[in-house]
């Protein structure tokens, strides 16, 4: 048990320090190469470095490889491979805006290591009602879940600090839940996700110095989904991710097709004269979580971000409660 505690501390420190140290270097490199984008929600439209995916990936890969060296776990190897492949998908989209179907189909392919390594079960654990065994259907669930979690985090990456802050809350809730249901090894493997997100938030929070880009958001989302699968906590993970899931559902149901945010003609929010965010009046604009939050009154970007974090904390609490309930049968 002592060796697992030491391993958990080591990988957590490595994950945090790696991102904390590498990100400023990455920011300078991106700025020097003119890899910057305009922050339209900031007064003056500041240019911000993008993408931050490489530093996020470095923190995850180094810490997970160290953990794999400790225990040689197939589950950890599946997390490493799927997360890395998701990063490549995001990096390709960062370099060139590809079609709306590219990311879901490519992310579905990144789930192949989970299946080939056999790092999955064949059942879903529901709170109170127990387990449901669905061997064939579960394979389809694996292929679907990685695109869902990856694109869900990507879709909520619309304001300074939201994606990294949201993932910090959701991933630590997932880690706590894994400890509650006694999946200690996977809980250790999930710790780097929370500490990487927390370290990146330092530079991503308002006013952002760097944006994660698709490579960063898809890396975080795909790792989250993989942890949920190998840890057999799919329902709990979905609960913790609820605000982001609702955001994706609202967007898709209003747009009625899979499309890149950057390809939309109308934005869901507009700016007031004092540069607060307000809901747009354009009928063809998509419905999003941010648009609903500012529907009642205009809010600053920081206020909207904190509103999303409050929802994330509420969902995190529900996820932890769900973890306790999963062990209870009726």
C-alpha positions as a LaTeX table, in Angstrom:
\begin{tabular}{lrrr}
\hline
Residue & $x$ (\AA) & $y$ (\AA) & $z$ (\AA) \\
\hline
Unk1 & 0.00 & 0.00 & 0.00 \\
Unk2 & 2.87 & 2.36 & 0.80 \\
Unk3 & 4.30 & 1.96 & $-2.71$ \\
Unk4 & 0.96 & 3.03 & $-4.21$ \\
Unk5 & 0.79 & 6.12 & $-2.01$ \\
Unk6 & 4.35 & 7.06 & $-3.03$ \\
Unk7 & 3.52 & 6.44 & $-6.71$ \\
Unk8 & 0.38 & 8.59 & $-6.46$ \\
Unk9 & 2.34 & 11.47 & $-4.93$ \\
Unk10 & 5.16 & 11.17 & $-7.48$ \\
Unk11 & 2.94 & 11.14 & $-10.57$ \\
Unk12 & 0.82 & 14.01 & $-9.23$ \\
Unk13 & 3.89 & 16.19 & $-8.64$ \\
Unk14 & 5.35 & 15.27 & $-12.04$ \\
Unk15 & 2.08 & 16.08 & $-13.84$ \\
Unk16 & 1.68 & 19.48 & $-12.18$ \\
Unk17 & 5.32 & 20.61 & $-12.35$ \\
Unk18 & 5.76 & 19.49 & $-15.97$ \\
Unk19 & 2.85 & 21.58 & $-17.23$ \\
Unk20 & 3.63 & 24.49 & $-14.90$ \\
Unk21 & 7.22 & 24.70 & $-16.20$ \\
Unk22 & 6.71 & 23.84 & $-19.87$ \\
Unk23 & 3.67 & 26.04 & $-20.60$ \\
Unk24 & 5.49 & 29.43 & $-20.32$ \\
Unk25 & 8.17 & 28.09 & $-22.68$ \\
Unk26 & 5.46 & 26.91 & $-25.07$ \\
Unk27 & 3.77 & 30.33 & $-24.93$ \\
Unk28 & 6.98 & 32.10 & $-25.96$ \\
Unk29 & 7.61 & 29.55 & $-28.74$ \\
Unk30 & 4.10 & 29.91 & $-30.15$ \\
Unk31 & 4.25 & 33.70 & $-30.01$ \\
Unk32 & 7.62 & 33.71 & $-31.77$ \\
Unk33 & 6.19 & 31.52 & $-34.54$ \\
Unk34 & 3.09 & 33.74 & $-34.79$ \\
Unk35 & 0.84 & 30.85 & $-33.72$ \\
Unk36 & $-1.66$ & 33.11 & $-31.99$ \\
Unk37 & $-5.40$ & 33.73 & $-32.27$ \\
Unk38 & $-7.55$ & 36.70 & $-31.38$ \\
Unk39 & $-9.47$ & 36.66 & $-28.09$ \\
Unk40 & $-12.72$ & 38.24 & $-29.27$ \\
Unk41 & $-14.16$ & 38.41 & $-25.74$ \\
Unk42 & $-11.41$ & 40.70 & $-24.45$ \\
Unk43 & $-11.31$ & 44.46 & $-24.86$ \\
Unk44 & $-8.94$ & 45.26 & $-27.69$ \\
Unk45 & $-8.97$ & 41.68 & $-28.95$ \\
Unk46 & $-5.65$ & 40.51 & $-27.48$ \\
Unk47 & $-3.68$ & 37.90 & $-29.41$ \\
Unk48 & $-3.29$ & 34.66 & $-27.43$ \\
Unk49 & $-0.92$ & 31.74 & $-28.03$ \\
Unk50 & $-2.52$ & 28.54 & $-29.32$ \\
Unk51 & $-2.45$ & 25.53 & $-29.02$ \\
Unk52 & $-1.48$ & 24.50 & $-25.49$ \\
Unk53 & $-1.96$ & 20.81 & $-26.27$ \\
Unk54 & 1.78 & 19.96 & $-26.31$ \\
Unk55 & 2.32 & 21.02 & $-22.69$ \\
Unk56 & $-0.85$ & 19.23 & $-21.57$ \\
Unk57 & 0.25 & 16.08 & $-23.37$ \\
Unk58 & 3.77 & 16.30 & $-21.88$ \\
Unk59 & 2.40 & 16.41 & $-18.34$ \\
Unk60 & 0.11 & 13.47 & $-18.96$ \\
Unk61 & 2.59 & 11.30 & $-20.86$ \\
Unk62 & 5.52 & 11.72 & $-18.48$ \\
Unk63 & 3.45 & 11.07 & $-15.35$ \\
Unk64 & 1.56 & 8.11 & $-16.83$ \\
Unk65 & 4.75 & 6.54 & $-18.18$ \\
Unk66 & 6.29 & 6.81 & $-14.71$ \\
Unk67 & 3.18 & 5.13 & $-13.28$ \\
Unk68 & 3.45 & 2.41 & $-15.93$ \\
Unk69 & 7.08 & 1.87 & $-14.94$ \\
Unk70 & 5.89 & 1.35 & $-11.34$ \\
Unk71 & 3.14 & $-1.18$ & $-12.06$ \\
Unk72 & 3.11 & $-2.17$ & $-15.80$ \\
Unk73 & $-0.67$ & $-1.93$ & $-15.90$ \\
Unk74 & $-2.57$ & $-2.66$ & $-19.12$ \\
Unk75 & $-5.13$ & $-0.06$ & $-18.04$ \\
Unk76 & $-2.47$ & 2.64 & $-17.78$ \\
Unk77 & $-1.07$ & 1.64 & $-21.17$ \\
Unk78 & $-4.56$ & 2.01 & $-22.69$ \\
Unk79 & $-4.83$ & 5.49 & $-21.16$ \\
Unk80 & $-1.44$ & 6.46 & $-22.59$ \\
Unk81 & $-2.14$ & 5.23 & $-26.12$ \\
Unk82 & $-5.69$ & 6.55 & $-26.46$ \\
Unk83 & $-4.75$ & 9.93 & $-25.00$ \\
Unk84 & $-1.78$ & 10.29 & $-27.34$ \\
Unk85 & $-3.85$ & 9.38 & $-30.40$ \\
Unk86 & $-6.52$ & 11.91 & $-29.37$ \\
Unk87 & $-3.81$ & 14.56 & $-29.14$ \\
Unk88 & $-2.76$ & 13.80 & $-32.73$ \\
Unk89 & $-6.37$ & 14.17 & $-33.88$ \\
Unk90 & $-6.62$ & 17.54 & $-32.14$ \\
Unk91 & $-3.26$ & 18.70 & $-33.45$ \\
Unk92 & $-4.34$ & 17.93 & $-37.01$ \\
Unk93 & $-7.47$ & 20.02 & $-36.47$ \\
Unk94 & $-5.44$ & 22.84 & $-34.91$ \\
Unk95 & $-3.25$ & 23.02 & $-38.00$ \\
Unk96 & $-6.15$ & 22.94 & $-40.45$ \\
Unk97 & $-9.88$ & 23.26 & $-39.78$ \\
Unk98 & $-11.28$ & 19.94 & $-40.98$ \\
Unk99 & $-14.85$ & 18.83 & $-41.60$ \\
Unk100 & $-17.35$ & 18.51 & $-38.77$ \\
Unk101 & $-17.32$ & 14.70 & $-38.98$ \\
Unk102 & $-13.53$ & 14.41 & $-38.84$ \\
Unk103 & $-13.11$ & 14.62 & $-35.07$ \\
Unk104 & $-15.90$ & 12.21 & $-34.06$ \\
Unk105 & $-14.76$ & 9.53 & $-36.53$ \\
Unk106 & $-11.07$ & 10.00 & $-35.78$ \\
Unk107 & $-11.69$ & 9.97 & $-32.03$ \\
Unk108 & $-13.68$ & 6.76 & $-32.40$ \\
Unk109 & $-10.56$ & 5.19 & $-33.90$ \\
Unk110 & $-8.47$ & 6.31 & $-30.92$ \\
Unk111 & $-10.51$ & 3.93 & $-28.74$ \\
Unk112 & $-9.05$ & 0.90 & $-30.55$ \\
Unk113 & $-6.16$ & 0.41 & $-28.04$ \\
Unk114 & $-8.69$ & 0.02 & $-25.22$ \\
Unk115 & $-10.38$ & $-2.81$ & $-27.11$ \\
Unk116 & $-7.20$ & $-4.50$ & $-28.37$ \\
Unk117 & $-5.60$ & $-4.45$ & $-24.91$ \\
Unk118 & $-8.80$ & $-5.71$ & $-23.29$ \\
Unk119 & $-8.70$ & $-2.83$ & $-20.82$ \\
Unk120 & $-12.45$ & $-2.77$ & $-20.37$ \\
Unk121 & $-15.30$ & $-4.69$ & $-18.84$ \\
Unk122 & $-18.61$ & $-5.77$ & $-20.30$ \\
Unk123 & $-21.05$ & $-4.19$ & $-17.88$ \\
Unk124 & $-22.37$ & $-0.86$ & $-16.66$ \\
Unk125 & $-22.68$ & $-0.17$ & $-12.93$ \\
Unk126 & $-25.82$ & 1.80 & $-12.03$ \\
Unk127 & $-26.50$ & 3.33 & $-8.60$ \\
Unk128 & $-29.01$ & 1.27 & $-6.56$ \\
Unk129 & $-29.89$ & $-1.07$ & $-9.46$ \\
Unk130 & $-26.52$ & $-2.82$ & $-9.74$ \\
Unk131 & $-24.70$ & $-4.01$ & $-12.87$ \\
Unk132 & $-26.06$ & $-4.64$ & $-16.35$ \\
Unk133 & $-24.00$ & $-7.04$ & $-18.48$ \\
Unk134 & $-23.90$ & $-5.94$ & $-22.16$ \\
Unk135 & $-20.82$ & $-7.59$ & $-23.77$ \\
Unk136 & $-21.43$ & $-6.73$ & $-27.45$ \\
Unk137 & $-23.14$ & $-3.41$ & $-26.81$ \\
Unk138 & $-20.32$ & $-2.36$ & $-24.50$ \\
Unk139 & $-17.81$ & $-2.46$ & $-27.36$ \\
Unk140 & $-19.98$ & 0.02 & $-29.25$ \\
Unk141 & $-20.18$ & 2.15 & $-26.10$ \\
Unk142 & $-16.37$ & 2.33 & $-25.96$ \\
Unk143 & $-16.15$ & 3.55 & $-29.56$ \\
Unk144 & $-18.87$ & 6.16 & $-28.92$ \\
Unk145 & $-17.72$ & 7.37 & $-25.49$ \\
Unk146 & $-14.28$ & 8.73 & $-26.47$ \\
Unk147 & $-15.69$ & 11.02 & $-29.20$ \\
Unk148 & $-18.40$ & 12.17 & $-26.78$ \\
Unk149 & $-16.06$ & 13.09 & $-23.92$ \\
Unk150 & $-13.45$ & 14.56 & $-26.27$ \\
Unk151 & $-15.86$ & 16.77 & $-28.19$ \\
Unk152 & $-17.79$ & 17.65 & $-25.02$ \\
Unk153 & $-14.71$ & 19.26 & $-23.45$ \\
Unk154 & $-13.83$ & 20.84 & $-26.78$ \\
Unk155 & $-17.30$ & 22.39 & $-27.07$ \\
Unk156 & $-17.13$ & 24.03 & $-23.64$ \\
Unk157 & $-13.73$ & 25.58 & $-24.40$ \\
Unk158 & $-15.24$ & 28.95 & $-25.33$ \\
Unk159 & $-14.08$ & 31.30 & $-22.55$ \\
Unk160 & $-10.82$ & 31.98 & $-20.73$ \\
Unk161 & $-10.06$ & 29.21 & $-18.27$ \\
Unk162 & $-13.34$ & 27.31 & $-18.62$ \\
Unk163 & $-12.10$ & 24.06 & $-20.19$ \\
Unk164 & $-9.11$ & 23.64 & $-17.86$ \\
Unk165 & $-11.04$ & 24.79 & $-14.77$ \\
Unk166 & $-13.98$ & 22.56 & $-15.56$ \\
Unk167 & $-11.70$ & 19.56 & $-16.14$ \\
Unk168 & $-9.91$ & 20.21 & $-12.85$ \\
Unk169 & $-13.20$ & 19.93 & $-10.98$ \\
Unk170 & $-14.60$ & 16.99 & $-12.97$ \\
Unk171 & $-11.41$ & 14.93 & $-12.93$ \\
Unk172 & $-10.80$ & 15.29 & $-9.19$ \\
Unk173 & $-14.43$ & 14.30 & $-8.62$ \\
Unk174 & $-13.81$ & 11.24 & $-10.79$ \\
Unk175 & $-10.66$ & 10.39 & $-8.82$ \\
Unk176 & $-12.51$ & 10.63 & $-5.51$ \\
Unk177 & $-15.29$ & 8.45 & $-6.93$ \\
Unk178 & $-12.78$ & 5.82 & $-8.05$ \\
Unk179 & $-11.41$ & 5.66 & $-4.50$ \\
Unk180 & $-14.95$ & 5.33 & $-3.14$ \\
Unk181 & $-15.72$ & 2.33 & $-5.38$ \\
Unk182 & $-12.31$ & 0.83 & $-4.48$ \\
Unk183 & $-10.71$ & 1.13 & $-7.94$ \\
Unk184 & $-7.47$ & 2.37 & $-6.41$ \\
Unk185 & $-5.13$ & 1.67 & $-9.33$ \\
Unk186 & $-7.26$ & 3.64 & $-11.79$ \\
Unk187 & $-7.71$ & 6.40 & $-9.21$ \\
Unk188 & $-3.92$ & 6.80 & $-9.21$ \\
Unk189 & $-3.90$ & 6.91 & $-13.00$ \\
Unk190 & $-6.55$ & 9.64 & $-12.96$ \\
Unk191 & $-4.62$ & 11.94 & $-10.62$ \\
Unk192 & $-2.38$ & 13.36 & $-13.39$ \\
Unk193 & $-5.46$ & 14.52 & $-15.32$ \\
Unk194 & $-6.56$ & 16.73 & $-12.44$ \\
Unk195 & $-3.10$ & 18.13 & $-11.73$ \\
Unk196 & $-2.34$ & 18.77 & $-15.41$ \\
Unk197 & $-5.65$ & 20.65 & $-15.74$ \\
Unk198 & $-4.94$ & 22.63 & $-12.58$ \\
Unk199 & $-1.43$ & 23.63 & $-13.71$ \\
Unk200 & $-2.67$ & 24.64 & $-17.17$ \\
Unk201 & $-5.48$ & 26.70 & $-15.60$ \\
Unk202 & $-2.77$ & 28.97 & $-14.15$ \\
Unk203 & $-2.05$ & 30.22 & $-17.69$ \\
Unk204 & $-5.48$ & 29.65 & $-19.21$ \\
Unk205 & $-7.56$ & 31.56 & $-16.65$ \\
Unk206 & $-8.74$ & 35.10 & $-17.40$ \\
Unk207 & $-6.89$ & 36.88 & $-18.93$ \\
Unk208 & $-5.57$ & 33.87 & $-20.86$ \\
Unk209 & $-1.98$ & 33.70 & $-21.97$ \\
Unk210 & $-2.61$ & 30.49 & $-23.92$ \\
Unk211 & $-5.58$ & 28.53 & $-25.28$ \\
Unk212 & $-5.56$ & 24.71 & $-25.17$ \\
Unk213 & $-6.78$ & 24.40 & $-28.76$ \\
Unk214 & $-8.33$ & 21.21 & $-30.09$ \\
Unk215 & $-5.16$ & 19.28 & $-29.26$ \\
Unk216 & $-5.46$ & 20.26 & $-25.60$ \\
Unk217 & $-9.23$ & 19.92 & $-25.21$ \\
Unk218 & $-9.44$ & 16.58 & $-27.02$ \\
Unk219 & $-6.49$ & 15.24 & $-25.02$ \\
Unk220 & $-8.19$ & 16.10 & $-21.72$ \\
Unk221 & $-11.59$ & 14.80 & $-22.84$ \\
Unk222 & $-10.29$ & 11.56 & $-24.33$ \\
Unk223 & $-8.22$ & 10.77 & $-21.24$ \\
Unk224 & $-11.27$ & 11.42 & $-19.05$ \\
Unk225 & $-13.37$ & 9.04 & $-21.16$ \\
Unk226 & $-10.68$ & 6.36 & $-21.14$ \\
Unk227 & $-10.36$ & 6.53 & $-17.35$ \\
Unk228 & $-14.13$ & 6.14 & $-17.06$ \\
Unk229 & $-14.01$ & 3.00 & $-19.23$ \\
Unk230 & $-11.01$ & 1.24 & $-17.68$ \\
Unk231 & $-12.22$ & 2.22 & $-14.21$ \\
Unk232 & $-15.78$ & 0.95 & $-14.88$ \\
Unk233 & $-17.31$ & 4.24 & $-13.68$ \\
Unk234 & $-19.01$ & 5.38 & $-16.88$ \\
Unk235 & $-22.24$ & 6.54 & $-15.21$ \\
Unk236 & $-20.39$ & 8.41 & $-12.46$ \\
Unk237 & $-18.14$ & 10.08 & $-15.05$ \\
Unk238 & $-21.16$ & 11.20 & $-17.07$ \\
Unk239 & $-22.72$ & 12.79 & $-13.98$ \\
Unk240 & $-19.55$ & 14.77 & $-13.21$ \\
Unk241 & $-19.49$ & 15.98 & $-16.82$ \\
Unk242 & $-23.17$ & 16.93 & $-16.90$ \\
Unk243 & $-22.92$ & 20.71 & $-17.57$ \\
Unk244 & $-20.59$ & 20.12 & $-20.52$ \\
Unk245 & $-22.84$ & 17.31 & $-21.80$ \\
Unk246 & $-25.85$ & 19.63 & $-21.61$ \\
Unk247 & $-23.88$ & 22.29 & $-23.50$ \\
Unk248 & $-23.11$ & 19.82 & $-26.30$ \\
Unk249 & $-26.71$ & 18.63 & $-26.43$ \\
Unk250 & $-28.05$ & 22.18 & $-26.64$ \\
Unk251 & $-25.58$ & 23.04 & $-29.40$ \\
Unk252 & $-26.30$ & 19.95 & $-31.51$ \\
Unk253 & $-30.07$ & 20.12 & $-31.05$ \\
Unk254 & $-30.14$ & 23.77 & $-32.17$ \\
Unk255 & $-27.67$ & 23.45 & $-35.06$ \\
Unk256 & $-29.04$ & 20.01 & $-36.07$ \\
Unk257 & $-25.73$ & 18.93 & $-37.59$ \\
Unk258 & $-22.14$ & 18.27 & $-36.60$ \\
Unk259 & $-20.18$ & 21.41 & $-37.37$ \\
Unk260 & $-17.07$ & 23.22 & $-36.13$ \\
Unk261 & $-17.70$ & 26.24 & $-33.88$ \\
Unk262 & $-15.32$ & 28.20 & $-36.09$ \\
Unk263 & $-17.56$ & 27.52 & $-39.11$ \\
Unk264 & $-20.69$ & 29.06 & $-37.57$ \\
Unk265 & $-22.02$ & 32.26 & $-39.13$ \\
Unk266 & $-23.72$ & 33.53 & $-35.97$ \\
Unk267 & $-22.31$ & 33.56 & $-32.44$ \\
Unk268 & $-24.57$ & 32.55 & $-29.53$ \\
Unk269 & $-23.49$ & 35.64 & $-27.57$ \\
Unk270 & $-22.76$ & 39.30 & $-28.33$ \\
Unk271 & $-21.01$ & 42.14 & $-26.52$ \\
Unk272 & $-22.59$ & 45.12 & $-24.82$ \\
Unk273 & $-21.01$ & 48.58 & $-25.00$ \\
Unk274 & $-19.11$ & 47.88 & $-21.77$ \\
Unk275 & $-17.97$ & 44.54 & $-23.26$ \\
Unk276 & $-20.13$ & 42.22 & $-21.20$ \\
Unk277 & $-21.58$ & 39.08 & $-22.75$ \\
Unk278 & $-25.27$ & 38.98 & $-23.63$ \\
Unk279 & $-27.45$ & 36.46 & $-25.44$ \\
Unk280 & $-27.72$ & 37.12 & $-29.16$ \\
Unk281 & $-31.06$ & 37.87 & $-30.79$ \\
Unk282 & $-30.15$ & 36.10 & $-34.02$ \\
Unk283 & $-32.59$ & 33.24 & $-34.56$ \\
Unk284 & $-30.08$ & 31.10 & $-36.44$ \\
Unk285 & $-27.47$ & 31.28 & $-33.67$ \\
Unk286 & $-26.90$ & 28.05 & $-31.72$ \\
Unk287 & $-28.16$ & 27.57 & $-28.18$ \\
Unk288 & $-25.34$ & 26.96 & $-25.71$ \\
Unk289 & $-24.83$ & 26.86 & $-21.95$ \\
Unk290 & $-23.17$ & 30.29 & $-22.03$ \\
Unk291 & $-26.12$ & 31.74 & $-23.96$ \\
Unk292 & $-28.53$ & 30.42 & $-21.32$ \\
Unk293 & $-26.40$ & 31.77 & $-18.47$ \\
Unk294 & $-26.41$ & 35.31 & $-19.89$ \\
Unk295 & $-30.03$ & 35.16 & $-21.10$ \\
Unk296 & $-31.31$ & 36.95 & $-17.98$ \\
Unk297 & $-28.68$ & 39.70 & $-17.86$ \\
Unk298 & $-25.31$ & 40.60 & $-19.42$ \\
Unk299 & $-22.30$ & 39.26 & $-17.51$ \\
Unk300 & $-18.54$ & 39.64 & $-17.69$ \\
Unk301 & $-16.50$ & 36.74 & $-18.99$ \\
Unk302 & $-15.17$ & 36.03 & $-15.50$ \\
Unk303 & $-18.73$ & 35.96 & $-14.09$ \\
Unk304 & $-19.84$ & 33.48 & $-16.75$ \\
Unk305 & $-16.80$ & 31.33 & $-16.07$ \\
Unk306 & $-17.52$ & 31.21 & $-12.34$ \\
Unk307 & $-21.17$ & 30.36 & $-13.06$ \\
Unk308 & $-20.00$ & 27.36 & $-15.09$ \\
Unk309 & $-17.62$ & 26.34 & $-12.30$ \\
Unk310 & $-20.52$ & 26.44 & $-9.81$ \\
Unk311 & $-22.44$ & 24.05 & $-12.05$ \\
Unk312 & $-19.32$ & 21.87 & $-12.31$ \\
Unk313 & $-18.98$ & 21.73 & $-8.51$ \\
Unk314 & $-22.64$ & 20.79 & $-8.17$ \\
Unk315 & $-22.24$ & 17.99 & $-10.73$ \\
Unk316 & $-19.02$ & 16.87 & $-9.03$ \\
Unk317 & $-20.92$ & 16.53 & $-5.74$ \\
Unk318 & $-23.65$ & 14.55 & $-7.51$ \\
Unk319 & $-21.00$ & 12.26 & $-9.03$ \\
Unk320 & $-19.48$ & 11.54 & $-5.63$ \\
Unk321 & $-22.94$ & 10.82 & $-4.20$ \\
Unk322 & $-23.56$ & 8.53 & $-7.17$ \\
Unk323 & $-20.32$ & 6.69 & $-6.36$ \\
Unk324 & $-21.54$ & 6.02 & $-2.83$ \\
Unk325 & $-24.91$ & 4.87 & $-4.18$ \\
Unk326 & $-23.31$ & 2.54 & $-6.75$ \\
Unk327 & $-22.29$ & 0.16 & $-3.99$ \\
Unk328 & $-25.85$ & 0.04 & $-2.63$ \\
Unk329 & $-28.33$ & $-2.48$ & $-4.08$ \\
Unk330 & $-32.12$ & $-2.52$ & $-3.69$ \\
\hline
\end{tabular}
